[in-house]
Every structure is written in C-alpha cells, then in structure tokens.
Amino acid sequence: MKKIENKDDRMITLSKRRSGIYKKASELVTLTSTEIGIVVSSLSGKPYSFGHPSIEAVVNRILGLTQPPNDNSHPLAKAQCQLLSVQ
C-alpha cells in the first residue's frame, strides 16, 4: 500500500472508500448488536461521520454523559465499559 500522490485521486478514493467503510460498520452493528462511531476528516477539513444509533449517542457514551443500556451484554463487554468509565 502506498500513498496516492494526486490530490484529486485521493479525494475520489476517500469518497468511494468512505461508503464501503460505512457499509462494513453497519454490518458489524447488525451482526453484533453493538454501538459504533466512525469519524473521517477529508483533506479540506470536512468531517464525515457514521454512528449507530447516532454519532452523538456514541460520543456521549464514550464521554460518560449517558449510562449504558441495561441489557444482557456479554460479561467481557460490561467489564470493558466499566473500565472505560473509570478512566
């Protein structure tokens, strides 16, 4: 893998790859019932985001502004959430 030197080609590649990344993230959410957030910034500084249920909900959860849902999550996932909330 190498860097694409032409700026226009990089922007085109970002546009095409971004939709592929969002599709894979959506599949991951469907398969694992998880929350996910992705933020990508273009060369021009324009941010693009994908989040399930929303990017705001994912960011708020990471920042500890909301409580995780009370569900039957796997014990390892619960332990990871507790560890992140302590930090």
Buried (B, 14 or more C-beta within 10 A) or exposed (E): EEEEEEEEEBBEEBEEEBEEBBEEBEEEBEEEEEBBBBEBEEEEEEEBBBBBEEBEBBBEBEEEEEEBEEEEBEEEEEEEBEEEEEE
